Amino acid sequence: MDEYLELLRNCQAVVRLAPLRQVGPWGKLLLMGGITSIVSFPDIYLKHGGVSVEDLESFPKPLKKKFLVLQWSLRGLLGIMFVSVIGVKAIEYVL
């Protein structure tokens, strides 16, 4: 965690999220999710000026790829869960 924070030390979005690591496991999870979002989808953060371009360019490429896979895996699992819940509700409604 400290390594990621050091790599993105000039990013305002990460600096604002850094205190979450003191909150406990959920805070660390939120911090990690924020960092992976910032690294995986920087355009949103670049538009609002919350990210340092130099920090993003110096971020290791293999780690960027792993973060991207992590983000899309999570989004896919959440999508499957959502569709499953809707499907169960539809079946319950029919029966």
C-alpha positions in Angstrom: 0.0 0.0 0.0 2.8 2.4 0.9 4.5 1.7 -2.5 1.3 2.7 -4.4 0.9 5.8 -2.3 4.5 6.7 -3.0 4.1 6.2 -6.7 1.1 8.5 -6.8 2.3 11.0 -4.2 1.5 14.1 -6.4 -2.1 13.0 -7.2 -4.6 15.0 -5.2 -7.2 12.3 -5.6 -4.9 9.8 -3.9 -3.8 12.2 -1.2 -7.5 12.7 -0.3 -8.0 9.0 0.0 -4.8 8.2 1.9 -6.3 8.7 5.4 -8.6 5.7 4.7 -5.8 3.3 5.4 -6.1 4.2 9.1 -9.8 3.2 9.2 -9.3 -0.5 9.2 -9.8 -3.3 6.6 -12.8 -1.5 4.9 -10.8 1.7 4.6 -7.9 -0.1 3.1 -10.3 -1.8 0.6 -11.8 1.6 -0.4 -8.3 3.1 -0.7 -7.2 0.2 -2.9 -10.3 0.5 -5.0 -9.7 4.2 -5.4 -6.1 3.7 -6.5 -7.0 1.0 -9.0 -9.8 3.2 -10.4 -7.4 6.2 -10.8 -4.7 4.1 -12.5 -7.2 2.1 -14.7 -9.4 5.0 -15.8 -7.3 8.2 -15.5 -9.2 10.2 -18.1 -12.0 11.1 -15.6 -9.5 12.2 -13.0 -7.3 14.1 -15.5 -10.3 16.1 -16.7 -10.9 17.4 -13.2 -7.2 17.9 -12.4 -7.0 15.3 -9.5 -4.2 13.3 -11.0 -0.6 14.0 -11.9 0.3 13.0 -15.4 3.9 12.4 -14.4 2.9 10.0 -11.7 0.7 8.1 -14.1 3.4 7.8 -16.7 5.9 6.6 -14.2 3.6 4.0 -12.8 4.8 0.5 -13.7 3.1 -0.9 -16.8 2.6 -4.5 -15.4 0.9 -3.1 -12.3 -1.3 -1.0 -14.5 -2.4 -4.1 -16.4 -3.1 -6.0 -13.2 -5.2 -3.1 -11.9 -7.2 -2.9 -15.1 -7.9 -6.7 -14.9 -8.9 -6.3 -11.3 -11.3 -3.4 -12.1 -13.0 -5.1 -15.0 -13.2 -8.4 -13.0 -15.0 -6.6 -10.2 -17.3 -4.8 -12.6 -18.1 -8.1 -14.3 -18.8 -9.9 -11.0 -21.1 -7.1 -9.9 -22.9 -7.2 -13.2 -23.4 -10.9 -12.9 -24.7 -10.5 -9.4 -27.1 -7.8 -10.5 -28.5 -10.0 -13.3 -28.8 -13.0 -11.0 -30.8 -11.0 -8.4 -33.1 -9.7 -11.1 -33.5 -13.2 -12.5 -34.4 -14.6 -9.1 -36.8 -11.8 -8.5 -38.4 -12.5 -11.9 -38.8 -16.2 -11.1 -40.3 -15.5 -7.7 -42.7 -13.1 -9.3 -43.8 -15.7 -11.8 -44.3 -18.4 -9.3 
